[in-house]
Amino acid sequence: MPIDKTGIRLKKAHKENLDSLLELARLAFLQAFTENNKPENVKSYLATAFSIGQLSKELDEKASLFMLAELDDEIVGYVKVNLTPAQTDIHDPESLEIARLYVLEHYLGLGVGKILLDWAIDFAKQNQKRYVWLGVWEHNPRAIRFYEKNGFSKFGTHPFPFGDEIQTDLLMKKTL
């Protein structure tokens, strides 16, 4: 797999990576969303969205793909993309959804997120998609700035059930 100038190596996730991916996904989610949310909602969401069974099912989905970012043989981030049948909202065959993009807190600012985002955009182009889109929590200004800096713009919102709350995600897209 390709290595960029920072030493980040990208590799496609497979079932043999399930335990490592689950550990990374849970930790990165906790780092990103614990501070401004009720602990019971975080715990509930982790139990359903980041269980071994759920992640295994997502890895089996033929219309989804997980790409892992490694640095010194440690998984430090990942991106999950969805083609039309697996998309959460839009279901446009000319689009690619970036369903998740997470980087461990310790590695923020090293360009890992940009490398993963660039891979997703390149993957969309290789698959002749006209645009990529994603949902980002309205109370995550760092992520919103990151996507805006990389050419994404807001085009709507959608509700995001989170424990006993319904939160709002901003929908953002980038035309290719």
N, C-alpha and C positions, 0 to 999 in steps of 0.2 A: 504494500500500500504506500501511497505517496507520503513523503515527509516534507513539511514546509520549513522555512528558515528558522522557526522557533523550536524545531525539534518535535512538533506535534505530528503524530501519525494517525491517520484515519483508517478505520476498519469497520466493515459491516458486522453488526451484531448477529449472532446465531444462538441457538439454544444452549450451547456450551458456555456462553457468556451470561446466561440468565441470572445467576447468583450475583455476579459482579455488577451487572446492569441494575438489578433490583437495589442493591446496596447504594450505588451511586444515585439512582433516581430518588430514593427516599431521602438521602442526606441532602442532595441539592434542593429538593422541594422544601425540606425543613429549613434550610438556610435562607431560602427565598421568601417563605410565606409564614413563618412562625411569629415574627415580630408584630404584625398588625392583625392577627386573627385569633379567635378564641381557640385555646388549646384543644377543646373537645371537637371542634370542627376540623382542625388539622389532623387529629388522631383518626377521626371517622373517614376523612378523605384518603389518608394514607392506607387505611385498612381495605378500602375498596379499589382505589385507582392504582395502588402500588403493592398489590399482593402478588405472590408468586404465580397464582392461577391467572390473574388478569394480565400480567406482563407476558406470561407464556402464550396466552391467547393472542395478544397483540403481535408477538413475534411470529406467530403462525399465519397472521393475516397477509395474504399475498399482495394486497393493495397498500401495505405499509412497509416502511423500511426504517431501521434504526442504524445510524452511523455513530460510532464511538470515536472519541478523541483521546489518544493516549500520549502521555509524556513520561519518558523513562519507565515504560512498561506499566504505568498506572493509568487507569481510566479516570480522566479529569472532567469529562463533559460528554454530552451526546445530543443528537438531534433525531427526532422522529418525524418523518414525512408521510403524508397520506395522499394516494391517488384517489380518484373520484369515488369508487364504491365505499371507501373507508372514511371519507371526509365527514367532519362533524356538522357542518352547516351548509356550505354552498353547493356542493355536489355538481360542480361545473367541470366537464371533461377537459376543458382548456386551462384548468388551474391545478396547482399543487398546494396542499395545505402543509404548513409547518406546524405540526401539532404540539411539539415540545422542543425546546432548545434550552438546555441547562448546562451550566458550568459550575463546578465547585467553587465556593467563595474564595478559597486560597489562590485560585488561578484566574480570577477576574482581573481584567486589565492586561493580560498577556496576549490577547488576540485569539484565544481559543473560540470564543463565541463567533467572531468574524469568520474564522476558518470554517466552522460548522455551517454558518449561514451561507457563505460562498459556495460550499459544497451543495447545499440544498438548492440554491439558485441555478448552479451548473446542472444539477440533476434535472431540474424542471426544464431547462433549455434543451438538454439532450432528449427529453421526452416531448418536445415540441409544445410545451405549455405556454400560454400567453401571459400568465401572471402567477405569482405566488401570494398566498394570504395566510393570516394567522390571527389568533385571538390573544390579547395581552391584558392582564388585570389592570383596571383603571387606576389602581393605587400602587403601581409599580413604575415610578417615573424613570428609574434607571433603564429598564427594559424598553420603555416607550421611546426614550431619547436614542437608545441604541438602534432601534428599528427605523426611526425617522432619519438618523444620520446615514443609514444604509439604504435610503430611498423609498421607504414605506410611508404610506399616508393612511390616515383614518378614513374609513368609509361606512362605518356603522357600529353597532354594538350587539351583544347577545348576552342573555342571562347565563350565569354559571352557578349551578347548585353547589353549595359548599357547606356541608353539615346542615345546620338549621337556618342557614341564610341563603338568599339568592344574591350573588354578587354580579357585577357587570364587567364583562370583558370588552375592550375596544377591538373592533375588527380592523385590521390594517392589511394593505396589499401593496405589491410592487409589480408594475407592468414590466414585462421582459422585452 
